[in-house]
Amino acid sequence: MDNLLNNSLILQTFALTKDFSGLRAIDNIDFEVKKGIIHGVIGPNGAGKTTFLNLISGVLPVTKGKIFFNSENITNLKPSIIASKGISRTFQAGKLDPNMTTLENVMTGLYVRTKLDLRGTFFRLPFTSSNQENKIRTEAFELLSLVGLADSADRWAKQLVWEERQLVQIARAIAAKPKLLMLDEPTGGMGLRESIRVEEIIRKVRKELGVTVIVIAHDVRLVMDLSEWVTCINFGKKIAEGEPRKIRNDPIVLEAYLGKK
């Protein structure tokens, strides 16, 4: 397998497979992501997209196959170790700590780099803050500014609307300065106006930070507009791959989404 590894690729999977009690959710997927691009992964609901991302990020154990990140085998490593190697992600459910402010939620994303127990610092008096903590707050605020939420820094996370929660997730994910950012349904449940705003933020993050991005979405318009390369999954299998203009008109992809030829 070593002779198949490619230094121009940031991520590779070989025959990646995941079984759940006899049900095969991911079926022998070979997958490659070039460094520096936005790579879209599409598929109808239930196709296995989120399961695929969970395998890469270590949330779920791999049944069979291998995952390589920057030519290093990361198969079945713990999520915290995978994150420390340079992979960050968001979650479809919009996971934030509701009892923290927007700024504090972004600050937690810096833990991978600083190893500081940030949660314990939120209950100290202001004059006890260390220089490192102040630096972290400043950097977290800059990341909120990057995603357009500087004015919401002091709001409680539970007060945020869905679009804002997704943007905070992105800010928190890039706080760790990842080499690879994986976004799970970043515009799910949004209207067109909100979706376009998030799309613009993703482009901005890629351009300003130089990070490679994987966007997993059911939203074909989003993926086609954003991505330079697209992979389509259905029933846990890779059914098509190529440039957006090719995938947009691929009869196999159309059949997967429309249920007919």
C-alpha positions in Angstrom: 0.0 0.0 0.0 2.9 2.4 0.7 3.6 2.7 -3.1 0.1 3.9 -3.5 0.5 6.9 -1.2 0.8 10.3 -2.9 2.4 13.4 -1.3 0.1 15.7 -3.3 -2.8 14.2 -1.4 -3.8 15.2 2.1 -6.2 12.4 2.7 -6.6 8.9 1.3 -8.8 5.9 2.2 -8.4 2.4 0.9 -11.3 -0.1 0.9 -12.9 1.8 3.8 -15.7 -0.2 5.3 -18.1 0.2 8.2 -20.6 -2.5 9.4 -23.4 -2.0 12.0 -24.7 -5.3 13.3 -24.6 -6.9 9.8 -25.6 -3.8 8.0 -22.9 -2.4 5.7 -23.1 1.4 6.0 -19.8 2.2 4.1 -18.7 -0.3 1.5 -15.1 -0.4 0.3 -14.6 3.2 -0.5 -11.4 4.4 -2.1 -11.2 8.2 -1.6 -8.6 10.9 -2.3 -8.4 14.6 -1.5 -5.8 16.9 -3.1 -4.1 19.4 -0.9 -5.5 23.0 -1.0 -8.9 22.3 -2.6 -12.5 22.3 -1.6 -13.7 18.7 -2.1 -17.4 18.1 -2.1 -19.1 14.8 -1.0 -22.8 14.5 -2.0 -25.4 11.8 -1.8 -29.1 11.5 -0.9 -30.3 11.2 2.7 -29.1 8.0 4.3 -26.3 7.5 1.7 -23.6 7.2 4.4 -22.0 10.6 4.2 -21.9 11.4 7.9 -20.8 7.9 8.7 -17.9 8.3 6.3 -16.8 11.5 8.0 -17.2 9.9 11.4 -14.7 7.2 10.3 -12.2 9.7 9.2 -12.4 11.8 12.3 -12.3 8.7 14.6 -15.8 9.1 16.0 -16.5 5.6 14.8 -14.1 2.6 14.5 -13.3 1.3 11.1 -14.5 -2.3 10.3 -12.1 -2.7 7.5 -9.7 -0.6 5.4 -7.2 2.1 6.0 -7.2 5.9 6.4 -4.1 8.0 5.6 -3.6 11.7 6.5 -0.5 13.3 5.0 0.7 9.7 4.2 0.4 8.7 7.9 -1.9 5.9 8.9 -4.6 7.3 11.2 -7.0 4.4 11.1 -8.8 3.9 14.4 -6.9 6.6 16.3 -8.8 8.5 19.0 -10.6 11.6 17.8 -8.4 13.8 20.0 -5.2 12.4 18.4 -6.6 12.8 14.9 -7.5 16.4 15.8 -4.0 17.1 17.1 -2.6 15.9 13.8 -4.5 18.6 11.9 -8.0 17.5 11.1 -11.0 19.6 12.4 -14.7 19.1 11.8 -18.1 20.4 12.4 -21.2 18.4 13.3 -24.6 18.3 11.5 -26.4 18.7 14.8 -24.7 22.1 15.4 -23.0 21.0 18.7 -22.2 23.9 21.0 -22.1 24.3 24.7 -25.3 26.2 25.5 -24.0 27.4 28.9 -21.0 29.1 27.3 -20.9 32.4 25.3 -20.2 32.4 21.6 -16.7 33.5 22.3 -16.1 30.8 24.9 -17.3 28.1 22.5 -14.7 29.3 20.0 -12.0 29.4 22.7 -12.5 25.7 23.4 -11.3 25.0 19.8 -7.9 26.3 20.8 -7.4 23.5 23.4 -5.8 21.2 20.8 -3.0 23.7 20.3 -2.5 25.2 23.8 -3.3 22.2 26.1 -4.7 24.8 28.5 -7.8 23.8 30.6 -9.9 26.6 29.2 -13.1 25.6 31.0 -11.5 26.3 34.3 -10.5 29.8 33.3 -14.1 31.0 32.6 -14.8 31.1 36.4 -11.8 33.2 37.4 -11.9 36.8 38.3 -10.7 39.1 35.4 -7.5 40.1 37.1 -6.4 36.5 37.5 -6.3 35.8 33.7 -3.0 34.8 32.3 -1.3 36.3 29.3 -2.0 33.0 27.4 -5.7 33.2 28.3 -5.9 36.8 27.1 -4.1 35.8 23.8 -6.6 33.0 23.3 -9.6 35.3 23.8 -8.1 37.8 21.3 -7.6 35.0 18.7 -11.0 33.6 19.3 -12.5 37.0 18.8 -10.6 37.4 15.5 -12.0 34.1 14.3 -15.6 35.2 15.2 -14.8 38.3 13.1 -13.7 36.1 10.2 -17.1 34.4 10.1 -19.0 37.7 10.7 -20.1 37.2 14.3 -17.9 39.6 16.2 -21.0 41.4 17.5 -22.3 38.2 19.0 -19.2 37.3 21.1 -20.9 37.8 24.4 -24.2 36.1 23.6 -25.0 32.7 25.1 -24.8 29.9 22.6 -28.3 28.8 23.4 -29.6 32.2 22.0 -28.1 31.7 18.6 -30.2 30.9 15.5 -29.3 27.9 13.4 -27.1 29.8 10.8 -25.1 31.4 13.6 -24.6 28.1 15.3 -23.1 26.6 12.2 -20.8 29.7 11.8 -19.6 29.4 15.4 -18.8 25.7 14.7 -16.7 26.7 11.7 -14.9 29.3 13.8 -14.2 26.8 16.6 -13.0 24.2 14.1 -10.5 26.5 12.5 -9.3 27.7 15.9 -7.0 24.6 16.0 -5.4 25.8 12.8 -6.2 22.5 10.9 -4.7 21.4 7.7 -8.0 19.7 6.8 -11.4 21.1 7.7 -14.4 18.8 7.3 -17.9 20.4 7.3 -20.9 18.2 7.8 -24.1 19.7 6.3 -23.0 23.3 7.0 -26.1 24.7 5.4 -28.6 22.0 6.4 -32.0 23.4 7.2 -31.2 26.9 5.9 -32.9 29.0 3.3 -31.1 30.1 0.1 -30.0 33.5 1.6 -28.5 32.0 4.7 -26.9 29.2 2.6 -25.2 31.6 0.3 -23.8 33.5 3.3 -22.3 30.3 4.8 -20.9 29.4 1.3 -19.1 32.8 1.2 -17.6 32.2 4.6 -16.3 28.8 3.6 -14.6 30.4 0.6 -13.2 33.1 2.8 -11.8 30.6 5.3 -10.2 28.5 2.5 -8.6 31.6 0.9 -7.3 33.3 4.0 -6.2 30.3 5.9 -5.1 28.1 3.1 -6.9 25.1 4.6 -8.1 22.1 2.6 -11.9 21.7 2.9 -14.2 18.7 2.6 -17.9 19.7 2.4 -20.4 16.9 3.0 -23.9 17.9 2.0 -27.2 16.8 0.6 -27.4 20.3 -1.0 -26.2 19.7 -4.5 -26.2 23.5 -5.4 -23.9 24.3 -2.5 -21.4 21.5 -3.3 -21.4 22.2 -7.1 -20.8 25.9 -6.5 -18.1 25.5 -3.9 -16.1 22.5 -4.9 -13.3 21.8 -7.4 -13.9 18.0 -7.2 -17.0 16.1 -6.2 -17.5 12.5 -4.9 -21.0 11.0 -4.8 -22.0 8.3 -2.3 -25.1 6.2 -2.3 -26.0 3.2 -0.1 -22.5 3.4 1.3 -20.7 3.1 -2.0 -18.9 5.6 -4.2 -20.9 5.8 -7.4 -19.3 8.8 -9.2 -16.5 11.2 -9.0 -15.1 14.1 -11.0 -15.4 17.8 -11.7 -18.7 19.5 -10.7 -19.8 20.0 -14.3 -19.4 16.3 -14.9 -21.1 15.1 -11.8 -24.0 17.6 -12.3 -25.1 15.7 -15.4 -24.0 12.2 -14.5 -27.0 9.8 -15.1 -26.0 7.6 -12.1 -26.0 10.6 -9.8 -29.3 11.9 -11.1 -30.8 8.4 -10.6 -29.6 8.3 -7.0 -31.2 11.7 -6.2 -34.4 11.3 -8.3 -34.9 7.6 -7.9 -35.3 7.1 -11.6 -33.3 7.2 -14.8 
